[in-house]
Amino acid sequence: MPAIILETHLGSLPLTARGKVRDIYALSADQLLFVASDRISAFDHVLGSGIPFKGKILTRLSLFWFDLLKPIVPNHLLTADTAHFPPELEPFLDQLEGRSMLVKRAKMFPVECVVRGYLSGSGWKDYQQTGSVCGIKLPAGLRESDRLPEPIFTPAAKINTGGHDENISYETVQKTIGESYADALRTLTLRIYEKATEHAASKGLILADTKFEFGLTTDKSGNDQIVLADEVLTPDSSRYWPADSYNPGRPQPSFDKQFVRDYLESIHWNKQAPAPALPKEVVFRTSEKYLEAYRSLTGRTNL
């Protein structure tokens, strides 16, 4: 098993954020360094155990999708090749190799762009109570994990203080960022989802739902342009199901933290800090799930 990296420490380089998975450093006024750790969170808490390969898988998958989606939307990636990183990062390559991206700093929209093609998770709970998902009325009689008549855009407000992001209406998005940007983000989100579901289906996977983050950068002509940012279509931000075992009317097996959540429920953890460590078997099986998603989606075996 490789070394597990729970936190990075890059000398005097300014750390601007340490999220549930990513450490973000400021390199200059217009460049950031994103480093994906092996941390894993569940029920809004970062756990004491890391998952082998996780940070590298998230990075490699994001790079794969950034490249595949270029015809639809530009992204904030500058390079993930450490040979092209600034000289001041050379002493830390053992922490950065395979799990880091040099990106252009973007002015981020304060909106999580969520798209759902199937009825699952919080959407299923919402539907059971209201017959709608985030205020969007759906046909009666749908079952858990059913495919929706068409994908729906269900945005959320970013909550930077921890906890779940808050579902908001499309009208709230319009008021927050303006009608033209709201329309552009919704259109991009649905177009990306369509492309991603086609690719996932060709690999035997169902992409049930996912979320994107977008920001504004300046292009070569000095004009603002919308870019896709952060992680893209990874098991941390997306719900993937194996198509050959798809059976609506119940939850589906997924390529994410399922083993972690199931274990934590089995020990009746009160979901308060401190979060428990995980048994080796749960760590191993979770790592295997992330690896399986990576191999299936990319067709690659090596990280």
C-alpha positions as CSV (number, residue, x, y, z in Angstrom):
1,M,0.0,0.0,0.0
2,P,1.3,3.5,-0.7
3,A,1.9,6.1,2.0
4,I,-1.3,7.8,3.0
5,I,-1.2,11.6,3.0
6,L,-3.8,13.2,5.4
7,E,-2.3,16.7,5.4
8,T,0.3,18.5,3.2
9,H,2.9,20.9,4.6
10,L,4.7,23.0,2.1
11,G,7.0,25.2,4.1
12,S,6.2,28.9,4.0
13,L,3.8,28.6,1.1
14,P,0.6,30.3,2.1
15,L,-2.2,27.7,2.8
16,T,-5.5,29.4,1.9
17,A,-7.8,26.6,2.7
18,R,-7.8,23.0,4.1
19,G,-11.1,21.5,3.1
20,K,-12.5,18.0,3.7
21,V,-10.2,16.6,1.0
22,R,-8.1,19.4,-0.7
23,D,-5.4,21.6,0.6
24,I,-5.2,24.9,-1.4
25,Y,-2.1,27.1,-1.5
26,A,-1.5,30.5,-3.0
27,L,1.4,30.6,-5.4
28,S,0.8,34.1,-6.8
29,A,-1.9,36.7,-7.4
30,D,-3.3,34.6,-10.2
31,Q,-2.3,31.0,-9.5
32,L,-3.3,28.4,-6.9
33,L,-2.0,24.9,-6.1
34,F,-4.7,22.3,-5.4
35,V,-3.5,19.2,-3.6
36,A,-5.9,16.3,-3.1
37,S,-5.2,14.4,0.2
38,D,-6.3,10.9,1.1
39,R,-8.7,12.3,3.7
40,I,-12.3,11.0,3.6
41,S,-15.3,12.5,5.2
42,A,-18.7,11.2,6.2
43,F,-21.7,12.8,7.8
44,D,-19.9,16.2,7.6
45,H,-16.8,15.0,9.6
46,V,-13.3,14.2,8.4
47,L,-12.4,10.7,9.6
48,G,-9.3,9.7,11.3
49,S,-8.3,7.2,8.6
50,G,-7.2,8.0,5.1
51,I,-8.0,6.0,1.9
52,P,-5.0,4.7,-0.1
53,F,-4.8,6.2,-3.6
54,K,-7.8,8.4,-3.1
55,G,-6.1,11.8,-3.6
56,K,-4.4,10.5,-6.8
57,I,-7.6,9.0,-8.1
58,L,-9.6,12.2,-7.6
59,T,-6.9,14.2,-9.3
60,R,-6.5,11.8,-12.3
61,L,-10.3,11.6,-12.8
62,S,-10.6,15.4,-12.7
63,L,-7.8,15.7,-15.3
64,F,-9.5,13.1,-17.5
65,W,-12.9,14.9,-17.4
66,F,-11.3,18.4,-17.9
67,D,-9.8,17.1,-21.1
68,L,-13.0,15.3,-22.3
69,L,-15.1,18.4,-21.6
70,K,-12.9,21.0,-23.3
71,P,-15.2,21.2,-26.3
72,I,-18.1,22.3,-24.0
73,V,-16.4,24.5,-21.4
74,P,-12.9,25.7,-20.6
75,N,-11.4,25.0,-17.2
76,H,-9.0,26.5,-14.7
77,L,-6.2,23.9,-15.1
78,L,-2.7,25.2,-16.0
79,T,-0.7,22.0,-15.5
80,A,-0.6,18.8,-13.4
81,D,2.9,18.0,-14.6
82,T,5.2,18.6,-11.6
83,A,8.1,19.1,-14.0
84,H,6.5,22.4,-14.9
85,F,5.8,23.5,-11.3
86,P,7.6,26.6,-9.9
87,P,11.0,25.9,-8.5
88,E,9.9,26.6,-4.9
89,L,7.7,23.5,-5.0
90,E,10.6,21.1,-5.8
91,P,11.4,20.2,-2.2
92,F,7.8,19.0,-1.7
93,L,7.3,16.8,-4.8
94,D,7.0,13.7,-2.7
95,Q,3.7,15.2,-1.3
96,L,2.6,16.6,-4.7
97,E,3.4,14.0,-7.3
98,G,0.2,12.6,-8.9
99,R,-2.2,14.5,-6.6
100,S,-1.8,18.2,-7.4
101,M,-2.8,20.7,-10.0
102,L,-1.6,24.2,-10.7
103,V,-4.7,26.2,-11.6
104,K,-5.6,29.7,-12.6
105,R,-7.2,31.6,-9.8
106,A,-10.9,32.2,-10.6
107,K,-13.6,34.3,-9.0
108,M,-15.9,31.5,-8.0
109,F,-19.7,31.7,-8.2
110,P,-21.3,31.1,-4.8
111,V,-23.4,28.3,-6.2
112,E,-23.1,24.5,-6.3
113,C,-24.4,23.5,-9.7
114,V,-26.2,20.2,-9.0
115,V,-27.8,18.1,-11.6
116,R,-30.0,15.0,-11.0
117,G,-30.9,12.4,-13.6
118,Y,-32.2,9.8,-11.1
119,L,-34.2,10.0,-7.8
120,S,-31.8,9.3,-5.0
121,G,-30.3,10.7,-1.8
122,S,-31.7,13.9,-0.5
123,G,-33.7,14.2,-3.7
124,W,-35.6,11.0,-2.9
125,K,-36.3,12.3,0.7
126,D,-37.6,15.6,-0.7
127,Y,-39.8,13.8,-3.2
128,Q,-41.3,11.5,-0.5
129,Q,-42.3,14.6,1.5
130,T,-43.3,17.0,-1.2
131,G,-43.7,15.3,-4.5
132,S,-41.0,17.6,-5.7
133,V,-37.2,17.9,-5.7
134,C,-35.9,21.4,-4.8
135,G,-39.3,22.9,-5.7
136,I,-39.4,21.1,-9.1
137,K,-42.6,19.1,-9.4
138,L,-42.2,15.5,-10.5
139,P,-44.7,12.9,-11.6
140,A,-46.5,10.9,-8.9
141,G,-45.5,7.3,-8.2
142,L,-41.8,7.4,-8.8
143,R,-39.7,4.9,-6.9
144,E,-36.3,5.4,-5.2
145,S,-33.5,5.3,-7.9
146,D,-36.0,5.8,-10.8
147,R,-34.8,7.7,-13.8
148,L,-36.3,11.1,-14.0
149,P,-38.3,12.1,-17.1
150,E,-35.4,14.5,-17.8
151,P,-32.4,15.8,-15.9
152,I,-33.1,18.6,-13.5
153,F,-30.9,21.5,-12.3
154,T,-31.1,21.7,-8.5
155,P,-28.6,24.3,-7.3
156,A,-27.3,24.8,-3.7
157,A,-25.7,27.7,-1.9
158,K,-22.1,27.1,-0.9
159,I,-21.8,27.0,2.9
160,N,-18.1,27.5,3.8
161,T,-18.5,27.0,7.5
162,G,-19.0,23.2,7.2
163,G,-22.1,21.1,7.0
164,H,-24.4,20.5,4.1
165,D,-24.9,23.0,1.4
166,E,-28.3,24.6,1.3
167,N,-30.7,23.8,-1.6
168,I,-31.9,27.0,-3.3
169,S,-34.3,27.8,-6.1
170,Y,-33.3,28.8,-9.6
171,E,-34.9,32.1,-8.9
172,T,-32.5,32.6,-5.9
173,V,-29.6,31.8,-8.2
174,Q,-30.8,34.5,-10.6
175,K,-31.0,37.1,-7.8
176,T,-27.6,36.1,-6.5
177,I,-25.5,36.1,-9.7
178,G,-27.7,37.7,-12.3
179,E,-30.1,36.1,-14.9
180,S,-27.5,35.8,-17.7
181,Y,-24.9,34.0,-15.5
182,A,-27.7,31.8,-13.9
183,D,-28.9,30.8,-17.4
184,A,-25.3,30.1,-18.5
185,L,-24.5,27.9,-15.5
186,R,-27.7,25.9,-15.8
187,T,-27.1,25.4,-19.6
188,L,-23.5,24.3,-19.0
189,T,-24.4,22.0,-16.1
190,L,-27.0,20.2,-18.2
191,R,-24.7,19.9,-21.3
192,I,-21.9,18.6,-19.2
193,Y,-24.2,16.0,-17.5
194,E,-25.4,14.9,-20.9
195,K,-21.9,14.3,-22.2
196,A,-20.8,12.6,-19.0
197,T,-23.8,10.3,-18.8
198,E,-23.1,9.2,-22.4
199,H,-19.5,8.4,-21.5
200,A,-20.3,6.7,-18.3
201,A,-23.0,4.5,-20.1
202,S,-20.4,3.5,-22.6
203,K,-18.3,2.2,-19.7
204,G,-21.2,0.3,-18.0
205,L,-22.0,3.0,-15.4
206,I,-25.0,5.1,-14.6
207,L,-24.3,8.7,-13.5
208,A,-27.2,9.4,-11.2
209,D,-26.3,12.9,-10.1
210,T,-23.3,15.2,-9.8
211,K,-22.3,18.7,-8.9
212,F,-20.0,21.3,-10.5
213,E,-18.4,24.5,-9.5
214,F,-17.7,27.4,-11.9
215,G,-15.8,30.6,-11.8
216,L,-14.8,33.6,-13.8
217,T,-11.3,34.1,-15.3
218,T,-10.0,36.6,-17.9
219,D,-9.3,35.3,-21.4
220,K,-6.5,36.4,-23.7
221,S,-8.6,39.3,-25.0
222,G,-9.3,40.6,-21.5
223,N,-12.9,39.3,-21.4
224,D,-14.5,37.4,-18.6
225,Q,-15.0,33.7,-19.3
226,I,-16.8,31.0,-17.3
227,V,-14.5,28.1,-16.4
228,L,-15.1,24.7,-14.8
229,A,-13.2,24.5,-11.6
230,D,-12.3,22.3,-8.6
231,E,-12.9,18.6,-8.9
232,V,-15.0,17.2,-11.7
233,L,-17.2,14.0,-11.9
234,T,-15.3,12.1,-9.2
235,P,-16.9,9.6,-6.8
236,D,-16.7,12.3,-4.1
237,S,-18.9,14.7,-6.2
238,S,-21.0,12.2,-8.2
239,R,-23.2,9.2,-7.7
240,Y,-22.1,6.4,-10.0
241,W,-24.0,3.1,-10.2
242,P,-23.1,-0.1,-12.1
243,A,-25.6,-0.4,-14.9
244,D,-25.7,-4.2,-14.9
245,S,-27.2,-4.3,-11.4
246,Y,-29.5,-1.3,-11.6
247,N,-32.8,-2.1,-10.0
248,P,-35.0,0.8,-9.0
249,G,-37.2,0.7,-5.9
250,R,-34.3,0.6,-3.5
251,P,-30.8,2.2,-3.0
252,Q,-28.2,1.2,-5.5
253,P,-24.6,0.1,-4.8
254,S,-22.3,3.0,-5.7
255,F,-18.6,3.8,-6.3
256,D,-18.0,6.0,-3.3
257,K,-18.0,6.0,0.5
258,Q,-20.8,3.4,0.8
259,F,-18.6,1.0,2.9
260,V,-17.6,3.9,5.2
261,R,-21.2,5.1,5.8
262,D,-22.4,1.6,6.3
263,Y,-19.7,0.9,8.9
264,L,-20.3,4.1,10.7
265,E,-24.1,3.4,10.9
266,S,-23.3,-0.2,12.1
267,I,-21.3,1.1,15.1
268,H,-24.1,3.7,15.9
269,W,-21.6,6.6,15.9
270,N,-23.4,9.7,17.1
271,K,-22.0,11.7,14.2
272,Q,-20.3,14.1,16.6
273,A,-16.5,14.9,16.8
274,P,-14.2,13.2,17.2
275,A,-14.8,11.0,14.2
276,P,-13.7,7.4,14.6
277,A,-11.0,5.6,12.7
278,L,-11.9,2.9,10.2
279,P,-11.0,-0.8,10.3
280,K,-8.5,-2.0,7.7
281,E,-11.1,-3.9,5.8
282,V,-13.4,-0.9,5.3
283,V,-10.3,1.2,4.3
284,F,-9.3,-1.5,1.7
285,R,-12.8,-2.0,0.3
286,T,-13.3,1.7,-0.1
287,S,-10.0,2.2,-1.8
288,E,-10.9,-0.7,-4.2
289,K,-14.2,1.1,-5.1
290,Y,-12.4,4.3,-5.9
291,L,-9.9,2.4,-8.0
292,E,-12.7,0.5,-9.8
293,A,-14.5,3.8,-10.7
294,Y,-11.2,5.2,-12.0
295,R,-10.4,2.2,-14.1
296,S,-13.9,1.9,-15.5
297,L,-14.3,5.5,-16.5
298,T,-10.8,6.1,-17.9
299,G,-9.9,2.7,-19.3
300,R,-6.6,3.1,-17.6
301,T,-5.0,0.8,-15.0
302,N,-2.1,2.9,-13.7
303,L,-2.3,6.1,-11.7
